[in-house]
Amino acid sequence: MSVLLKRIMSDNDMLLTDKEAAEMLRLANHKTLANWRCKGKHKDLEFIRIGRSIRYRVQSVRLFMSNHMVGMQGVQK
């Protein structure tokens, strides 16, 4: 885990760039986030537009991950 990611994981109000949010989500390519925004996918991943820049709150990324967690319901042991 990178030093940046360790710092990110401890501050809910910090604003992340596309690259930082993609790293937190473990996406292979940060452009995936731009594709999702453009296509209207995953509208529950809130972002902030500051001029031409896009930023994500750490808290919003965490909530997105929590909302997309897949449980083990119905799986037999």
PyMOL Python script that loads the backbone (N, CA, C, O; Angstrom):
from pymol import cmd

cmd.read_pdbstr("""\
ATOM      1  N   MET A   1       0.850  -1.168   0.000  1.00  0.00           N
ATOM      2  CA  MET A   1       0.000   0.000   0.000  1.00  0.00           C
ATOM      3  C   MET A   1       0.902   1.240   0.000  1.00  0.00           C
ATOM      4  O   MET A   1       1.854   1.327   0.775  1.00  0.00           O
ATOM      5  N   SER A   2       0.591   2.180  -0.869  1.00  0.00           N
ATOM      6  CA  SER A   2       1.424   3.371  -0.989  1.00  0.00           C
ATOM      7  C   SER A   2       1.257   4.282   0.227  1.00  0.00           C
ATOM      8  O   SER A   2       0.266   4.196   0.953  1.00  0.00           O
ATOM      9  N   VAL A   3       2.227   5.140   0.429  1.00  0.00           N
ATOM     10  CA  VAL A   3       2.174   6.109   1.523  1.00  0.00           C
ATOM     11  C   VAL A   3       0.951   7.003   1.333  1.00  0.00           C
ATOM     12  O   VAL A   3       0.253   7.325   2.294  1.00  0.00           O
ATOM     13  N   LEU A   4       0.699   7.400   0.096  1.00  0.00           N
ATOM     14  CA  LEU A   4      -0.456   8.244  -0.195  1.00  0.00           C
ATOM     15  C   LEU A   4      -1.750   7.546   0.200  1.00  0.00           C
ATOM     16  O   LEU A   4      -2.623   8.150   0.825  1.00  0.00           O
ATOM     17  N   LEU A   5      -1.870   6.283  -0.163  1.00  0.00           N
ATOM     18  CA  LEU A   5      -3.095   5.550   0.154  1.00  0.00           C
ATOM     19  C   LEU A   5      -3.273   5.404   1.661  1.00  0.00           C
ATOM     20  O   LEU A   5      -4.396   5.492   2.156  1.00  0.00           O
ATOM     21  N   LYS A   6      -2.194   5.184   2.392  1.00  0.00           N
ATOM     22  CA  LYS A   6      -2.289   5.105   3.856  1.00  0.00           C
ATOM     23  C   LYS A   6      -2.803   6.419   4.418  1.00  0.00           C
ATOM     24  O   LYS A   6      -3.628   6.420   5.332  1.00  0.00           O
ATOM     25  N   ARG A   7      -2.328   7.541   3.883  1.00  0.00           N
ATOM     26  CA  ARG A   7      -2.785   8.845   4.353  1.00  0.00           C
ATOM     27  C   ARG A   7      -4.248   9.055   3.997  1.00  0.00           C
ATOM     28  O   ARG A   7      -5.010   9.594   4.800  1.00  0.00           O
ATOM     29  N   ILE A   8      -4.644   8.637   2.809  1.00  0.00           N
ATOM     30  CA  ILE A   8      -6.016   8.795   2.342  1.00  0.00           C
ATOM     31  C   ILE A   8      -6.979   8.023   3.229  1.00  0.00           C
ATOM     32  O   ILE A   8      -8.058   8.521   3.550  1.00  0.00           O
ATOM     33  N   MET A   9      -6.618   6.856   3.614  1.00  0.00           N
ATOM     34  CA  MET A   9      -7.509   5.996   4.366  1.00  0.00           C
ATOM     35  C   MET A   9      -7.855   6.556   5.745  1.00  0.00           C
ATOM     36  O   MET A   9      -8.757   6.033   6.400  1.00  0.00           O
ATOM     37  N   SER A  10      -7.174   7.592   6.200  1.00  0.00           N
ATOM     38  CA  SER A  10      -7.434   8.100   7.544  1.00  0.00           C
ATOM     39  C   SER A  10      -8.170   9.442   7.561  1.00  0.00           C
ATOM     40  O   SER A  10      -8.441   9.964   8.643  1.00  0.00           O
ATOM     41  N   ASP A  11      -8.498  10.012   6.419  1.00  0.00           N
ATOM     42  CA  ASP A  11      -9.084  11.349   6.408  1.00  0.00           C
ATOM     43  C   ASP A  11     -10.317  11.399   5.515  1.00  0.00           C
ATOM     44  O   ASP A  11     -10.197  11.490   4.294  1.00  0.00           O
ATOM     45  N   ASN A  12     -11.516  11.339   6.126  1.00  0.00           N
ATOM     46  CA  ASN A  12     -12.772  11.292   5.379  1.00  0.00           C
ATOM     47  C   ASN A  12     -13.045  12.525   4.535  1.00  0.00           C
ATOM     48  O   ASN A  12     -13.695  12.421   3.495  1.00  0.00           O
ATOM     49  N   ASP A  13     -12.568  13.682   4.951  1.00  0.00           N
ATOM     50  CA  ASP A  13     -12.886  14.918   4.250  1.00  0.00           C
ATOM     51  C   ASP A  13     -11.898  15.280   3.150  1.00  0.00           C
ATOM     52  O   ASP A  13     -12.119  16.239   2.410  1.00  0.00           O
ATOM     53  N   MET A  14     -10.834  14.538   3.040  1.00  0.00           N
ATOM     54  CA  MET A  14      -9.830  14.840   2.021  1.00  0.00           C
ATOM     55  C   MET A  14     -10.430  14.675   0.624  1.00  0.00           C
ATOM     56  O   MET A  14     -11.215  13.757   0.384  1.00  0.00           O
ATOM     57  N   LEU A  15     -10.059  15.561  -0.286  1.00  0.00           N
ATOM     58  CA  LEU A  15     -10.510  15.458  -1.674  1.00  0.00           C
ATOM     59  C   LEU A  15      -9.473  14.706  -2.490  1.00  0.00           C
ATOM     60  O   LEU A  15      -8.275  14.971  -2.398  1.00  0.00           O
ATOM     61  N   LEU A  16      -9.954  13.762  -3.289  1.00  0.00           N
ATOM     62  CA  LEU A  16      -9.088  12.909  -4.098  1.00  0.00           C
ATOM     63  C   LEU A  16      -9.215  13.245  -5.577  1.00  0.00           C
ATOM     64  O   LEU A  16     -10.287  13.628  -6.045  1.00  0.00           O
ATOM     65  N   THR A  17      -8.124  13.102  -6.305  1.00  0.00           N
ATOM     66  CA  THR A  17      -8.167  13.197  -7.755  1.00  0.00           C
ATOM     67  C   THR A  17      -8.713  11.880  -8.307  1.00  0.00           C
ATOM     68  O   THR A  17      -8.918  10.925  -7.558  1.00  0.00           O
ATOM     69  N   ASP A  18      -8.946  11.837  -9.621  1.00  0.00           N
ATOM     70  CA  ASP A  18      -9.361  10.586 -10.262  1.00  0.00           C
ATOM     71  C   ASP A  18      -8.365   9.469  -9.988  1.00  0.00           C
ATOM     72  O   ASP A  18      -8.754   8.348  -9.658  1.00  0.00           O
ATOM     73  N   LYS A  19      -7.082   9.778 -10.125  1.00  0.00           N
ATOM     74  CA  LYS A  19      -6.050   8.746  -9.933  1.00  0.00           C
ATOM     75  C   LYS A  19      -6.059   8.214  -8.506  1.00  0.00           C
ATOM     76  O   LYS A  19      -5.935   7.009  -8.290  1.00  0.00           O
ATOM     77  N   GLU A  20      -6.205   9.110  -7.531  1.00  0.00           N
ATOM     78  CA  GLU A  20      -6.210   8.690  -6.127  1.00  0.00           C
ATOM     79  C   GLU A  20      -7.459   7.879  -5.799  1.00  0.00           C
ATOM     80  O   GLU A  20      -7.377   6.871  -5.097  1.00  0.00           O
ATOM     81  N   ALA A  21      -8.616   8.312  -6.301  1.00  0.00           N
ATOM     82  CA  ALA A  21      -9.861   7.568  -6.060  1.00  0.00           C
ATOM     83  C   ALA A  21      -9.785   6.195  -6.724  1.00  0.00           C
ATOM     84  O   ALA A  21     -10.225   5.200  -6.148  1.00  0.00           O
ATOM     85  N   ALA A  22      -9.228   6.139  -7.934  1.00  0.00           N
ATOM     86  CA  ALA A  22      -9.081   4.858  -8.632  1.00  0.00           C
ATOM     87  C   ALA A  22      -8.149   3.928  -7.862  1.00  0.00           C
ATOM     88  O   ALA A  22      -8.389   2.722  -7.796  1.00  0.00           O
ATOM     89  N   GLU A  23      -7.094   4.481  -7.283  1.00  0.00           N
ATOM     90  CA  GLU A  23      -6.173   3.664  -6.479  1.00  0.00           C
ATOM     91  C   GLU A  23      -6.896   3.122  -5.256  1.00  0.00           C
ATOM     92  O   GLU A  23      -6.733   1.954  -4.902  1.00  0.00           O
ATOM     93  N   MET A  24      -7.689   3.959  -4.613  1.00  0.00           N
ATOM     94  CA  MET A  24      -8.435   3.524  -3.435  1.00  0.00           C
ATOM     95  C   MET A  24      -9.433   2.422  -3.794  1.00  0.00           C
ATOM     96  O   MET A  24      -9.651   1.498  -3.010  1.00  0.00           O
ATOM     97  N   LEU A  25     -10.040   2.521  -4.986  1.00  0.00           N
ATOM     98  CA  LEU A  25     -10.999   1.516  -5.452  1.00  0.00           C
ATOM     99  C   LEU A  25     -10.320   0.317  -6.104  1.00  0.00           C
ATOM    100  O   LEU A  25     -10.979  -0.649  -6.486  1.00  0.00           O
ATOM    101  N   ARG A  26      -9.002   0.388  -6.226  1.00  0.00           N
ATOM    102  CA  ARG A  26      -8.202  -0.675  -6.858  1.00  0.00           C
ATOM    103  C   ARG A  26      -8.596  -0.881  -8.325  1.00  0.00           C
ATOM    104  O   ARG A  26      -8.613  -2.013  -8.810  1.00  0.00           O
ATOM    105  N   LEU A  27      -8.911   0.210  -9.029  1.00  0.00           N
ATOM    106  CA  LEU A  27      -9.209   0.143 -10.453  1.00  0.00           C
ATOM    107  C   LEU A  27      -7.891   0.137 -11.223  1.00  0.00           C
ATOM    108  O   LEU A  27      -6.938   0.813 -10.837  1.00  0.00           O
ATOM    109  N   ALA A  28      -7.843  -0.617 -12.296  1.00  0.00           N
ATOM    110  CA  ALA A  28      -6.623  -0.707 -13.091  1.00  0.00           C
ATOM    111  C   ALA A  28      -6.320   0.603 -13.813  1.00  0.00           C
ATOM    112  O   ALA A  28      -5.156   0.922 -14.056  1.00  0.00           O
ATOM    113  N   ASN A  29      -7.362   1.362 -14.156  1.00  0.00           N
ATOM    114  CA  ASN A  29      -7.188   2.577 -14.935  1.00  0.00           C
ATOM    115  C   ASN A  29      -8.073   3.678 -14.358  1.00  0.00           C
ATOM    116  O   ASN A  29      -9.274   3.476 -14.175  1.00  0.00           O
ATOM    117  N   HIS A  30      -7.493   4.832 -14.073  1.00  0.00           N
ATOM    118  CA  HIS A  30      -8.276   5.930 -13.491  1.00  0.00           C
ATOM    119  C   HIS A  30      -9.305   6.479 -14.478  1.00  0.00           C
ATOM    120  O   HIS A  30     -10.249   7.154 -14.068  1.00  0.00           O
ATOM    121  N   LYS A  31      -9.139   6.205 -15.755  1.00  0.00           N
ATOM    122  CA  LYS A  31     -10.096   6.685 -16.752  1.00  0.00           C
ATOM    123  C   LYS A  31     -11.448   5.968 -16.635  1.00  0.00           C
ATOM    124  O   LYS A  31     -12.446   6.424 -17.193  1.00  0.00           O
ATOM    125  N   THR A  32     -11.472   4.864 -15.918  1.00  0.00           N
ATOM    126  CA  THR A  32     -12.731   4.165 -15.655  1.00  0.00           C
ATOM    127  C   THR A  32     -13.720   5.103 -14.966  1.00  0.00           C
ATOM    128  O   THR A  32     -14.911   5.091 -15.276  1.00  0.00           O
ATOM    129  N   LEU A  33     -13.227   5.912 -14.033  1.00  0.00           N
ATOM    130  CA  LEU A  33     -14.103   6.850 -13.323  1.00  0.00           C
ATOM    131  C   LEU A  33     -14.699   7.874 -14.283  1.00  0.00           C
ATOM    132  O   LEU A  33     -15.877   8.214 -14.171  1.00  0.00           O
ATOM    133  N   ALA A  34     -13.903   8.366 -15.221  1.00  0.00           N
ATOM    134  CA  ALA A  34     -14.411   9.314 -16.228  1.00  0.00           C
ATOM    135  C   ALA A  34     -15.464   8.641 -17.096  1.00  0.00           C
ATOM    136  O   ALA A  34     -16.473   9.258 -17.440  1.00  0.00           O
ATOM    137  N   ASN A  35     -15.238   7.388 -17.450  1.00  0.00           N
ATOM    138  CA  ASN A  35     -16.218   6.640 -18.250  1.00  0.00           C
ATOM    139  C   ASN A  35     -17.525   6.479 -17.484  1.00  0.00           C
ATOM    140  O   ASN A  35     -18.601   6.655 -18.055  1.00  0.00           O
ATOM    141  N   TRP A  36     -17.445   6.149 -16.203  1.00  0.00           N
ATOM    142  CA  TRP A  36     -18.650   6.005 -15.396  1.00  0.00           C
ATOM    143  C   TRP A  36     -19.427   7.317 -15.332  1.00  0.00           C
ATOM    144  O   TRP A  36     -20.651   7.327 -15.464  1.00  0.00           O
ATOM    145  N   ARG A  37     -18.710   8.426 -15.129  1.00  0.00           N
ATOM    146  CA  ARG A  37     -19.385   9.733 -15.074  1.00  0.00           C
ATOM    147  C   ARG A  37     -20.051  10.052 -16.400  1.00  0.00           C
ATOM    148  O   ARG A  37     -21.196  10.502 -16.433  1.00  0.00           O
ATOM    149  N   CYS A  38     -19.345   9.824 -17.478  1.00  0.00           N
ATOM    150  CA  CYS A  38     -19.841  10.147 -18.823  1.00  0.00           C
ATOM    151  C   CYS A  38     -21.073   9.311 -19.189  1.00  0.00           C
ATOM    152  O   CYS A  38     -22.011   9.812 -19.809  1.00  0.00           O
ATOM    153  N   LYS A  39     -21.059   8.050 -18.801  1.00  0.00           N
ATOM    154  CA  LYS A  39     -22.155   7.131 -19.148  1.00  0.00           C
ATOM    155  C   LYS A  39     -23.259   7.111 -18.095  1.00  0.00           C
ATOM    156  O   LYS A  39     -24.265   6.423 -18.269  1.00  0.00           O
ATOM    157  N   GLY A  40     -23.086   7.853 -17.011  1.00  0.00           N
ATOM    158  CA  GLY A  40     -24.100   7.898 -15.966  1.00  0.00           C
ATOM    159  C   GLY A  40     -24.154   6.639 -15.116  1.00  0.00           C
ATOM    160  O   GLY A  40     -25.163   6.372 -14.462  1.00  0.00           O
ATOM    161  N   LYS A  41     -23.079   5.867 -15.119  1.00  0.00           N
ATOM    162  CA  LYS A  41     -23.023   4.650 -14.300  1.00  0.00           C
ATOM    163  C   LYS A  41     -22.605   5.005 -12.875  1.00  0.00           C
ATOM    164  O   LYS A  41     -21.910   5.996 -12.648  1.00  0.00           O
ATOM    165  N   HIS A  42     -23.026   4.205 -11.945  1.00  0.00           N
ATOM    166  CA  HIS A  42     -22.632   4.336 -10.538  1.00  0.00           C
ATOM    167  C   HIS A  42     -22.855   5.763 -10.037  1.00  0.00           C
ATOM    168  O   HIS A  42     -21.932   6.407  -9.539  1.00  0.00           O
ATOM    169  N   LYS A  43     -24.078   6.243 -10.175  1.00  0.00           N
ATOM    170  CA  LYS A  43     -24.406   7.597  -9.742  1.00  0.00           C
ATOM    171  C   LYS A  43     -24.271   7.781  -8.237  1.00  0.00           C
ATOM    172  O   LYS A  43     -24.267   8.906  -7.740  1.00  0.00           O
ATOM    173  N   ASP A  44     -24.160   6.663  -7.513  1.00  0.00           N
ATOM    174  CA  ASP A  44     -23.989   6.760  -6.064  1.00  0.00           C
ATOM    175  C   ASP A  44     -22.556   7.105  -5.664  1.00  0.00           C
ATOM    176  O   ASP A  44     -22.286   7.329  -4.484  1.00  0.00           O
ATOM    177  N   LEU A  45     -21.634   7.152  -6.629  1.00  0.00           N
ATOM    178  CA  LEU A  45     -20.274   7.613  -6.353  1.00  0.00           C
ATOM    179  C   LEU A  45     -20.255   9.118  -6.604  1.00  0.00           C
ATOM    180  O   LEU A  45     -20.064   9.575  -7.730  1.00  0.00           O
ATOM    181  N   GLU A  46     -20.456   9.871  -5.532  1.00  0.00           N
ATOM    182  CA  GLU A  46     -20.562  11.323  -5.643  1.00  0.00           C
ATOM    183  C   GLU A  46     -19.205  11.950  -5.938  1.00  0.00           C
ATOM    184  O   GLU A  46     -18.173  11.494  -5.445  1.00  0.00           O
ATOM    185  N   PHE A  47     -19.227  12.995  -6.744  1.00  0.00           N
ATOM    186  CA  PHE A  47     -18.006  13.727  -7.049  1.00  0.00           C
ATOM    187  C   PHE A  47     -18.288  15.220  -7.014  1.00  0.00           C
ATOM    188  O   PHE A  47     -19.437  15.659  -7.059  1.00  0.00           O
ATOM    189  N   ILE A  48     -17.220  15.979  -6.934  1.00  0.00           N
ATOM    190  CA  ILE A  48     -17.301  17.434  -6.886  1.00  0.00           C
ATOM    191  C   ILE A  48     -16.606  17.970  -8.128  1.00  0.00           C
ATOM    192  O   ILE A  48     -15.485  17.571  -8.442  1.00  0.00           O
ATOM    193  N   ARG A  49     -17.273  18.875  -8.830  1.00  0.00           N
ATOM    194  CA  ARG A  49     -16.661  19.513  -9.988  1.00  0.00           C
ATOM    195  C   ARG A  49     -16.184  20.894  -9.549  1.00  0.00           C
ATOM    196  O   ARG A  49     -16.974  21.718  -9.090  1.00  0.00           O
ATOM    197  N   ILE A  50     -14.890  21.135  -9.695  1.00  0.00           N
ATOM    198  CA  ILE A  50     -14.284  22.425  -9.379  1.00  0.00           C
ATOM    199  C   ILE A  50     -13.666  22.939 -10.680  1.00  0.00           C
ATOM    200  O   ILE A  50     -12.548  22.571 -11.038  1.00  0.00           O
ATOM    201  N   GLY A  51     -14.402  23.784 -11.369  1.00  0.00           N
ATOM    202  CA  GLY A  51     -13.961  24.201 -12.703  1.00  0.00           C
ATOM    203  C   GLY A  51     -13.966  22.998 -13.623  1.00  0.00           C
ATOM    204  O   GLY A  51     -15.006  22.370 -13.818  1.00  0.00           O
ATOM    205  N   ARG A  52     -12.824  22.671 -14.187  1.00  0.00           N
ATOM    206  CA  ARG A  52     -12.707  21.488 -15.046  1.00  0.00           C
ATOM    207  C   ARG A  52     -12.210  20.264 -14.285  1.00  0.00           C
ATOM    208  O   ARG A  52     -12.111  19.172 -14.844  1.00  0.00           O
ATOM    209  N   SER A  53     -11.903  20.456 -13.018  1.00  0.00           N
ATOM    210  CA  SER A  53     -11.366  19.364 -12.200  1.00  0.00           C
ATOM    211  C   SER A  53     -12.488  18.596 -11.514  1.00  0.00           C
ATOM    212  O   SER A  53     -13.528  19.155 -11.166  1.00  0.00           O
ATOM    213  N   ILE A  54     -12.252  17.316 -11.331  1.00  0.00           N
ATOM    214  CA  ILE A  54     -13.178  16.436 -10.610  1.00  0.00           C
ATOM    215  C   ILE A  54     -12.462  15.953  -9.360  1.00  0.00           C
ATOM    216  O   ILE A  54     -11.295  15.565  -9.407  1.00  0.00           O
ATOM    217  N   ARG A  55     -13.172  15.981  -8.247  1.00  0.00           N
ATOM    218  CA  ARG A  55     -12.628  15.490  -6.984  1.00  0.00           C
ATOM    219  C   ARG A  55     -13.662  14.601  -6.301  1.00  0.00           C
ATOM    220  O   ARG A  55     -14.868  14.764  -6.488  1.00  0.00           O
ATOM    221  N   TYR A  56     -13.166  13.663  -5.513  1.00  0.00           N
ATOM    222  CA  TYR A  56     -13.997  12.736  -4.745  1.00  0.00           C
ATOM    223  C   TYR A  56     -13.624  12.864  -3.276  1.00  0.00           C
ATOM    224  O   TYR A  56     -12.444  12.942  -2.936  1.00  0.00           O
ATOM    225  N   ARG A  57     -14.618  12.884  -2.412  1.00  0.00           N
ATOM    226  CA  ARG A  57     -14.346  12.839  -0.977  1.00  0.00           C
ATOM    227  C   ARG A  57     -14.032  11.398  -0.594  1.00  0.00           C
ATOM    228  O   ARG A  57     -14.648  10.465  -1.110  1.00  0.00           O
ATOM    229  N   VAL A  58     -13.084  11.220   0.300  1.00  0.00           N
ATOM    230  CA  VAL A  58     -12.740   9.882   0.784  1.00  0.00           C
ATOM    231  C   VAL A  58     -13.987   9.209   1.335  1.00  0.00           C
ATOM    232  O   VAL A  58     -14.216   8.024   1.092  1.00  0.00           O
ATOM    233  N   GLN A  59     -14.788   9.953   2.072  1.00  0.00           N
ATOM    234  CA  GLN A  59     -16.014   9.414   2.658  1.00  0.00           C
ATOM    235  C   GLN A  59     -16.951   8.883   1.574  1.00  0.00           C
ATOM    236  O   GLN A  59     -17.571   7.836   1.761  1.00  0.00           O
ATOM    237  N   SER A  60     -17.066   9.583   0.449  1.00  0.00           N
ATOM    238  CA  SER A  60     -17.937   9.145  -0.646  1.00  0.00           C
ATOM    239  C   SER A  60     -17.426   7.859  -1.289  1.00  0.00           C
ATOM    240  O   SER A  60     -18.211   6.985  -1.655  1.00  0.00           O
ATOM    241  N   VAL A  61     -16.114   7.751  -1.422  1.00  0.00           N
ATOM    242  CA  VAL A  61     -15.528   6.531  -2.004  1.00  0.00           C
ATOM    243  C   VAL A  61     -15.757   5.354  -1.064  1.00  0.00           C
ATOM    244  O   VAL A  61     -16.099   4.258  -1.508  1.00  0.00           O
ATOM    245  N   ARG A  62     -15.570   5.579   0.226  1.00  0.00           N
ATOM    246  CA  ARG A  62     -15.813   4.508   1.202  1.00  0.00           C
ATOM    247  C   ARG A  62     -17.273   4.059   1.199  1.00  0.00           C
ATOM    248  O   ARG A  62     -17.560   2.863   1.252  1.00  0.00           O
ATOM    249  N   LEU A  63     -18.190   5.023   1.138  1.00  0.00           N
ATOM    250  CA  LEU A  63     -19.612   4.694   1.110  1.00  0.00           C
ATOM    251  C   LEU A  63     -19.945   3.905  -0.159  1.00  0.00           C
ATOM    252  O   LEU A  63     -20.717   2.947  -0.109  1.00  0.00           O
ATOM    253  N   PHE A  64     -19.376   4.299  -1.277  1.00  0.00           N
ATOM    254  CA  PHE A  64     -19.571   3.586  -2.545  1.00  0.00           C
ATOM    255  C   PHE A  64     -19.115   2.129  -2.414  1.00  0.00           C
ATOM    256  O   PHE A  64     -19.822   1.212  -2.832  1.00  0.00           O
ATOM    257  N   MET A  65     -17.931   1.926  -1.832  1.00  0.00           N
ATOM    258  CA  MET A  65     -17.421   0.559  -1.653  1.00  0.00           C
ATOM    259  C   MET A  65     -18.340  -0.239  -0.742  1.00  0.00           C
ATOM    260  O   MET A  65     -18.616  -1.409  -1.005  1.00  0.00           O
ATOM    261  N   SER A  66     -18.809   0.381   0.315  1.00  0.00           N
ATOM    262  CA  SER A  66     -19.701  -0.294   1.255  1.00  0.00           C
ATOM    263  C   SER A  66     -21.016  -0.679   0.576  1.00  0.00           C
ATOM    264  O   SER A  66     -21.526  -1.779   0.788  1.00  0.00           O
ATOM    265  N   ASN A  67     -21.562   0.220  -0.233  1.00  0.00           N
ATOM    266  CA  ASN A  67     -22.826  -0.044  -0.921  1.00  0.00           C
ATOM    267  C   ASN A  67     -22.708  -1.120  -1.990  1.00  0.00           C
ATOM    268  O   ASN A  67     -23.712  -1.721  -2.373  1.00  0.00           O
ATOM    269  N   HIS A  68     -21.511  -1.369  -2.471  1.00  0.00           N
ATOM    270  CA  HIS A  68     -21.309  -2.355  -3.539  1.00  0.00           C
ATOM    271  C   HIS A  68     -20.671  -3.648  -3.039  1.00  0.00           C
ATOM    272  O   HIS A  68     -20.240  -4.487  -3.829  1.00  0.00           O
ATOM    273  N   MET A  69     -20.619  -3.794  -1.723  1.00  0.00           N
ATOM    274  CA  MET A  69     -20.075  -5.019  -1.163  1.00  0.00           C
ATOM    275  C   MET A  69     -21.048  -6.167  -1.417  1.00  0.00           C
ATOM    276  O   MET A  69     -22.254  -6.026  -1.216  1.00  0.00           O
ATOM    277  N   VAL A  70     -20.525  -7.275  -1.850  1.00  0.00           N
ATOM    278  CA  VAL A  70     -21.342  -8.452  -2.126  1.00  0.00           C
ATOM    279  C   VAL A  70     -21.184  -9.405  -0.952  1.00  0.00           C
ATOM    280  O   VAL A  70     -20.079  -9.823  -0.608  1.00  0.00           O
ATOM    281  N   GLY A  71     -22.317  -9.736  -0.349  1.00  0.00           N
ATOM    282  CA  GLY A  71     -22.282 -10.626   0.803  1.00  0.00           C
ATOM    283  C   GLY A  71     -22.290 -12.081   0.390  1.00  0.00           C
ATOM    284  O   GLY A  71     -22.348 -12.406  -0.796  1.00  0.00           O
ATOM    285  N   MET A  72     -22.234 -12.927   1.353  1.00  0.00           N
ATOM    286  CA  MET A  72     -22.215 -14.361   1.116  1.00  0.00           C
ATOM    287  C   MET A  72     -23.582 -14.986   1.412  1.00  0.00           C
ATOM    288  O   MET A  72     -23.653 -16.163   1.766  1.00  0.00           O
ATOM    289  N   GLN A  73     -24.659 -14.224   1.275  1.00  0.00           N
ATOM    290  CA  GLN A  73     -25.993 -14.732   1.549  1.00  0.00           C
ATOM    291  C   GLN A  73     -26.348 -15.837   0.556  1.00  0.00           C
ATOM    292  O   GLN A  73     -26.081 -15.717  -0.640  1.00  0.00           O
ATOM    293  N   GLY A  74     -26.933 -16.881   1.045  1.00  0.00           N
ATOM    294  CA  GLY A  74     -27.383 -17.958   0.194  1.00  0.00           C
ATOM    295  C   GLY A  74     -26.295 -18.945  -0.208  1.00  0.00           C
ATOM    296  O   GLY A  74     -26.574 -19.921  -0.905  1.00  0.00           O
ATOM    297  N   VAL A  75     -25.078 -18.708   0.216  1.00  0.00           N
ATOM    298  CA  VAL A  75     -23.992 -19.613  -0.109  1.00  0.00           C
ATOM    299  C   VAL A  75     -23.941 -20.706   0.957  1.00  0.00           C
ATOM    300  O   VAL A  75     -23.860 -20.423   2.152  1.00  0.00           O
ATOM    301  N   GLN A  76     -23.991 -21.950   0.504  1.00  0.00           N
ATOM    302  CA  GLN A  76     -23.957 -23.068   1.437  1.00  0.00           C
ATOM    303  C   GLN A  76     -22.530 -23.453   1.729  1.00  0.00           C
ATOM    304  O   GLN A  76     -21.660 -23.389   0.860  1.00  0.00           O
ATOM    305  N   LYS A  77     -22.300 -23.855   2.962  1.00  0.00           N
ATOM    306  CA  LYS A  77     -20.963 -24.286   3.362  1.00  0.00           C
ATOM    307  C   LYS A  77     -20.782 -25.753   3.144  1.00  0.00           C
ATOM    308  O   LYS A  77     -19.712 -26.291   3.427  1.00  0.00           O
TER     309      LYS A  77
END
""", "prot")
cmd.dss("prot")
cmd.show_as("cartoon", "prot")
cmd.util.cbc("prot")
cmd.orient("prot")
